[in-house]
Amino acid sequence: MGTFSIWHWIIVLVVVLLVFGTKRLRGAGRDLGEAVKGFKKGMADDDEDTPPARREDQQRETDSQRDTQQNENARR
């Protein structure tokens, strides 16, 4: 009783198709896909939008952390 069989899911799918129709569901799927693409593009463009001075600061921090780690490894 706690789990749904494949027949339960098929009935739910048929009801959803009858209520919303394939055209509205297709449009909703397209909108969702575009939203995901926009989010991924926004995440990728985040580094490009960073001002050059900030990128230099981030690079210095990364270099500093790498140098510190190399020094610790050399001491061992």
MDAnalysis code that builds the backbone (N, CA, C; Angstrom):
import MDAnalysis as mda
import numpy as np

u = mda.Universe.empty(228, n_residues=76, atom_resindex=np.repeat(np.arange(76), 3), trajectory=True)
u.add_TopologyAttr("name", ["N", "CA", "C"] * 76)
u.add_TopologyAttr("resid", np.arange(1, 77))
u.add_TopologyAttr("resname", ["MET", "GLY", "THR", "PHE", "SER", "ILE", "TRP", "HIS", "TRP", "ILE", "ILE", "VAL", "LEU", "VAL", "VAL", "VAL", "LEU", "LEU", "VAL", "PHE", "GLY", "THR", "LYS", "ARG", "LEU", "ARG", "GLY", "ALA", "GLY", "ARG", "ASP", "LEU", "GLY", "GLU", "ALA", "VAL", "LYS", "GLY", "PHE", "LYS", "LYS", "GLY", "MET", "ALA", "ASP", "ASP", "ASP", "GLU", "ASP", "THR", "PRO", "PRO", "ALA", "ARG", "ARG", "GLU", "ASP", "GLN", "GLN", "ARG", "GLU", "THR", "ASP", "SER", "GLN", "ARG", "ASP", "THR", "GLN", "GLN", "ASN", "GLU", "ASN", "ALA", "ARG", "ARG"])
u.atoms.positions = np.array([
    [0.816, -1.188, 0.000],
    [0.000, 0.000, 0.000],
    [0.866, 1.259, 0.000],
    [2.075, 1.175, 0.531],
    [2.939, 2.343, 0.631],
    [3.640, 2.694, -0.671],
    [3.774, 1.722, -1.582],
    [4.450, 2.004, -2.845],
    [3.438, 2.004, -3.983],
    [3.789, 2.718, -5.031],
    [2.922, 2.791, -6.203],
    [3.438, 1.836, -7.273],
    [2.527, 1.121, -7.885],
    [2.912, 0.227, -8.972],
    [2.926, 1.023, -10.276],
    [3.335, 0.386, -11.317],
    [3.396, 1.034, -12.632],
    [2.000, 1.453, -13.078],
    [0.985, 0.688, -12.695],
    [-0.386, 1.013, -13.091],
    [-0.863, 2.311, -12.449],
    [-0.449, 2.553, -11.225],
    [-0.799, 3.819, -10.574],
    [-0.212, 4.997, -11.353],
    [1.049, 4.870, -11.757],
    [1.712, 5.960, -12.476],
    [1.094, 6.174, -13.861],
    [0.696, 5.091, -14.510],
    [0.050, 5.215, -15.821],
    [-1.280, 5.947, -15.695],
    [-2.055, 5.610, -14.672],
    [-3.336, 6.287, -14.451],
    [-3.122, 7.762, -14.162],
    [-2.132, 8.091, -13.339],
    [-1.827, 9.499, -13.036],
    [-1.419, 10.226, -14.312],
    [-0.597, 9.616, -15.136],
    [-0.166, 10.226, -16.391],
    [-1.346, 10.488, -17.321],
    [-2.249, 9.536, -17.435],
    [-3.424, 9.708, -18.286],
    [-4.298, 10.845, -17.776],
    [-4.502, 10.925, -16.482],
    [-5.319, 11.994, -15.904],
    [-4.669, 13.352, -16.157],
    [-3.375, 13.434, -15.956],
    [-2.661, 14.704, -16.193],
    [-2.785, 15.105, -17.663],
    [-2.618, 14.158, -18.571],
    [-2.750, 14.457, -19.998],
    [-4.154, 14.928, -20.339],
    [-5.161, 14.318, -19.730],
    [-6.539, 14.719, -19.990],
    [-6.836, 16.111, -19.440],
    [-6.292, 16.421, -18.273],
    [-6.571, 17.708, -17.637],
    [-5.833, 18.843, -18.350],
    [-4.550, 18.661, -18.585],
    [-3.745, 19.752, -19.127],
    [-3.607, 19.722, -20.649],
    [-3.638, 18.574, -21.238],
    [-3.450, 18.468, -22.679],
    [-1.972, 18.453, -23.038],
    [-1.672, 17.879, -24.194],
    [-0.269, 17.731, -24.592],
    [0.369, 19.063, -24.961],
    [-0.426, 19.989, -25.503],
    [0.127, 21.273, -25.917],
    [0.636, 22.071, -24.702],
    [-0.152, 22.114, -23.639],
    [0.261, 22.854, -22.445],
    [1.437, 22.180, -21.754],
    [1.435, 20.847, -21.727],
    [2.546, 20.128, -21.105],
    [3.835, 20.319, -21.905],
    [3.727, 20.322, -23.235],
    [4.889, 20.545, -24.086],
    [5.460, 21.945, -23.832],
    [4.566, 22.928, -23.731],
    [5.003, 24.303, -23.457],
    [5.663, 24.427, -22.092],
    [5.109, 23.746, -21.097],
    [5.693, 23.777, -19.751],
    [7.074, 23.133, -19.756],
    [7.209, 22.023, -20.487],
    [8.510, 21.360, -20.587],
    [9.541, 22.232, -21.279],
    [9.114, 22.922, -22.332],
    [10.012, 23.823, -23.060],
    [10.459, 24.976, -22.150],
    [9.513, 25.540, -21.401],
    [9.851, 26.630, -20.484],
    [10.827, 26.173, -19.410],
    [10.603, 24.981, -18.889],
    [11.495, 24.445, -17.876],
    [12.900, 24.222, -18.447],
    [12.973, 23.686, -19.664],
    [14.273, 23.468, -20.307],
    [15.021, 24.770, -20.537],
    [14.308, 25.808, -20.986],
    [14.946, 27.108, -21.198],
    [15.426, 27.705, -19.879],
    [14.664, 27.493, -18.816],
    [15.078, 28.001, -17.507],
    [16.357, 27.329, -17.033],
    [16.455, 26.023, -17.241],
    [17.657, 25.289, -16.846],
    [18.853, 25.748, -17.674],
    [18.660, 25.926, -18.982],
    [19.745, 26.415, -19.841],
    [20.201, 27.798, -19.406],
    [19.245, 28.673, -19.087],
    [19.587, 30.016, -18.635],
    [20.353, 29.995, -17.325],
    [19.960, 29.109, -16.421],
    [20.662, 28.986, -15.147],
    [22.103, 28.518, -15.362],
    [22.280, 27.498, -16.204],
    [23.628, 26.996, -16.480],
    [24.486, 28.071, -17.136],
    [23.901, 28.817, -18.073],
    [24.637, 29.885, -18.745],
    [25.009, 30.969, -17.750],
    [24.095, 31.291, -16.848],
    [24.373, 32.293, -15.833],
    [25.497, 31.861, -14.904],
    [25.530, 30.584, -14.572],
    [26.600, 30.075, -13.711],
    [27.939, 30.116, -14.447],
    [27.926, 29.816, -15.741],
    [29.165, 29.828, -16.523],
    [29.648, 31.257, -16.759],
    [28.721, 32.177, -16.961],
    [29.074, 33.573, -17.215],
    [29.475, 34.323, -15.952],
    [29.262, 33.717, -14.804],
    [29.563, 34.392, -13.538],
    [31.033, 34.782, -13.461],
    [31.926, 33.904, -13.910],
    [33.350, 34.204, -13.877],
    [33.713, 35.303, -14.869],
    [33.027, 35.332, -16.004],
    [33.318, 36.342, -17.013],
    [32.857, 37.728, -16.572],
    [31.823, 37.783, -15.737],
    [31.309, 39.058, -15.260],
    [32.144, 39.646, -14.131],
    [33.046, 38.849, -13.581],
    [33.885, 39.320, -12.491],
    [34.848, 40.371, -13.024],
    [34.953, 41.510, -12.339],
    [35.894, 42.541, -12.794],
    [37.327, 42.005, -12.809],
    [38.170, 42.517, -13.720],
    [39.546, 42.007, -13.828],
    [40.318, 42.107, -12.515],
    [40.114, 43.174, -11.755],
    [40.833, 43.320, -10.492],
    [40.457, 42.199, -9.534],
    [39.200, 41.836, -9.492],
    [38.750, 40.769, -8.605],
    [39.315, 39.428, -9.067],
    [39.377, 39.207, -10.385],
    [39.949, 37.961, -10.895],
    [41.420, 37.850, -10.490],
    [42.147, 38.984, -10.533],
    [43.556, 38.963, -10.125],
    [43.679, 38.615, -8.654],
    [42.783, 39.163, -7.819],
    [42.798, 38.843, -6.395],
    [42.533, 37.351, -6.179],
    [41.569, 36.802, -6.917],
    [41.258, 35.387, -6.793],
    [42.443, 34.536, -7.230],
    [43.134, 34.956, -8.280],
    [44.297, 34.205, -8.759],
    [45.416, 34.245, -7.719],
    [45.632, 35.412, -7.113],
    [46.664, 35.515, -6.067],
    [46.346, 34.606, -4.887],
    [45.060, 34.558, -4.491],
    [44.664, 33.692, -3.379],
    [44.920, 32.228, -3.727],
    [44.594, 31.845, -4.939],
    [44.807, 30.471, -5.382],
    [46.294, 30.148, -5.407],
    [47.099, 31.074, -5.942],
    [48.548, 30.864, -5.983],
    [49.120, 30.758, -4.571],
    [48.641, 31.606, -3.678],
    [49.113, 31.599, -2.302],
    [48.776, 30.281, -1.618],
    [47.561, 29.804, -1.823],
    [47.162, 28.533, -1.223],
    [47.992, 27.386, -1.781],
    [48.263, 27.414, -3.082],
    [49.060, 26.364, -3.697],
    [50.489, 26.390, -3.152],
    [51.062, 27.592, -3.022],
    [52.422, 27.709, -2.491],
    [52.493, 27.216, -1.051],
    [51.489, 27.550, -0.261],
    [51.447, 27.105, 1.130],
    [51.375, 25.592, 1.201],
    [50.568, 24.994, 0.346],
    [50.430, 23.546, 0.334],
    [51.733, 22.886, -0.113],
    [52.403, 23.464, -1.084],
    [53.670, 22.903, -1.548],
    [54.725, 22.990, -0.452],
    [54.739, 24.106, 0.293],
    [55.705, 24.261, 1.387],
    [55.436, 23.232, 2.486],
    [54.175, 22.983, 2.792],
    [53.847, 21.995, 3.814],
    [54.243, 20.601, 3.361],
    [54.040, 20.313, 2.096],
    [54.426, 18.997, 1.577],
    [55.943, 18.846, 1.567],
    [56.681, 19.916, 1.313],
    [58.138, 19.848, 1.295],
    [58.687, 19.611, 2.708],
    [58.021, 20.127, 3.721],
    [58.469, 19.963, 5.109],
    [58.292, 18.523, 5.577],
    [57.340, 17.813, 5.007],
    [57.059, 16.441, 5.445],
    [58.052, 15.531, 4.905],
])
